[in-house]
Amino acid sequence: MAEVLARREAADRKWGSIEVRSAGTAASNGAPASDGALRAAQRHGLDLSAHRSSPLTPEDVRQADLILTMSGHHLVRVAEMGGGDRATLLTAFAAGDEASHAPESITDPIGGSDKEYEHTFTLLETLVRRAFDRLRPVVAP
């Protein structure tokens, strides 16, 4: 959901110079988005039907300028792959508080109700917008 939200935000801002990708630290390769994620995105005019999961690789980490993670566990995994200096939690980055010692993780709604997916979607929407606001001085055309 975060990827499709970030792509929409980049398009709305006409930021064609950035690349947005998602990958999971424990994701299988090629799995479709969950039904709950599909429905949440659809309610907001976004289509996840073509999305397929991909595992995070060391090559992904090497190529990234900025890696925003959903949880501390993900952040640790990115650091283990050599990306710790370019990674932070999405919640901390959106708040401008990367140095926080207790930043909030985003709960994965997998297997949850549509209400849980909706909550996560709207949270991600806010966080992605705030993250892009922080990136404006560096990225804006």
C-alpha positions in Angstrom: 0.0 0.0 0.0 2.9 2.4 0.8 4.4 1.9 -2.6 1.2 2.8 -4.5 0.6 5.8 -2.2 4.2 7.0 -2.8 3.8 6.6 -6.6 0.6 8.6 -6.5 2.2 11.3 -4.4 5.2 11.5 -6.7 2.9 11.8 -9.8 0.7 14.4 -8.1 3.8 16.5 -7.4 5.2 15.8 -10.9 8.4 14.3 -9.4 9.4 12.1 -12.3 13.0 12.0 -11.2 12.4 9.6 -8.3 11.9 5.9 -8.3 9.6 4.2 -5.7 9.9 0.5 -5.0 8.8 -1.8 -2.2 10.4 -5.0 -1.0 9.9 -7.1 2.0 12.5 -8.3 4.4 10.6 -11.7 4.6 8.5 -11.5 1.5 8.1 -14.3 -1.0 8.7 -13.5 -4.6 5.7 -12.8 -6.8 2.8 -13.0 -4.3 -0.2 -10.7 -5.1 -1.4 -8.0 -2.7 -3.7 -9.3 0.0 -7.4 -9.0 -0.5 -7.6 -6.5 2.3 -5.0 -4.3 0.7 -6.7 -4.6 -2.6 -10.0 -3.4 -1.2 -8.5 -0.6 0.9 -6.6 0.8 -2.1 -9.7 0.4 -4.4 -11.8 2.4 -1.9 -9.3 5.2 -2.4 -9.1 5.0 -6.2 -5.9 3.0 -6.4 -5.3 -0.3 -8.1 -3.0 -2.9 -6.5 -4.1 -5.8 -8.8 -0.8 -5.8 -10.7 1.4 -5.7 -7.5 3.6 -8.6 -6.8 5.8 -9.0 -3.8 9.6 -9.1 -4.0 12.2 -9.8 -1.3 14.6 -7.1 -0.3 18.1 -7.9 -1.7 21.5 -6.4 -1.0 21.5 -5.0 -4.5 18.2 -3.1 -3.7 19.9 -1.7 -0.6 23.0 -0.6 -2.5 21.0 1.2 -5.2 18.7 3.1 -2.8 19.3 6.7 -1.7 16.7 6.4 1.0 15.0 3.4 2.6 11.9 3.9 4.7 10.9 0.9 6.7 7.7 0.0 8.5 9.2 -1.5 11.7 12.4 -1.7 13.7 12.9 -5.3 12.7 12.9 -4.2 9.0 15.4 -1.4 9.9 17.7 -4.0 11.5 17.6 -6.2 8.4 18.4 -3.2 6.1 21.3 -2.3 8.3 22.6 -5.9 8.1 22.5 -5.5 4.3 24.7 -2.4 4.5 22.0 0.3 4.2 21.8 1.5 7.8 23.2 5.0 6.9 20.3 5.5 4.4 17.5 3.9 6.3 15.0 5.0 8.9 11.5 4.2 10.0 8.8 5.8 7.9 7.1 7.1 11.1 10.4 8.8 12.3 11.2 10.3 8.9 7.7 11.7 8.4 8.0 13.3 11.8 11.5 14.6 11.2 12.7 12.6 14.1 15.1 10.0 12.8 17.2 10.2 16.0 14.2 9.0 18.1 15.1 6.1 20.4 11.5 4.7 20.4 10.0 5.4 17.0 6.6 3.9 16.3 6.3 0.9 14.0 3.5 0.5 11.5 1.4 -2.6 12.3 1.0 -5.0 9.3 -2.7 -5.6 8.9 -2.2 -9.0 7.1 -5.0 -11.3 7.9 -6.9 -8.5 9.6 -10.3 -7.0 9.0 -11.1 -4.4 6.4 -11.3 -1.9 9.2 -7.6 -2.7 10.1 -6.5 -2.3 6.5 -8.4 1.0 6.2 -6.7 2.3 9.3 -3.3 1.3 8.0 -4.0 2.7 4.6 -5.0 6.1 6.0 -2.0 6.1 8.3 0.3 5.3 5.4 -1.3 8.0 3.3 -0.5 10.7 6.0 3.0 9.4 6.6 3.9 9.2 2.9 2.6 12.8 2.3 4.7 14.1 5.3 7.7 12.2 4.0 7.4 13.8 0.6 7.0 17.2 2.2 10.4 16.6 3.9 11.9 15.6 0.5 10.6 18.6 -1.3 13.7 20.8 -0.9 15.9 18.0 -2.4 13.6 16.6 -5.0 11.2 19.2 -6.2 11.8 20.4 -9.8 
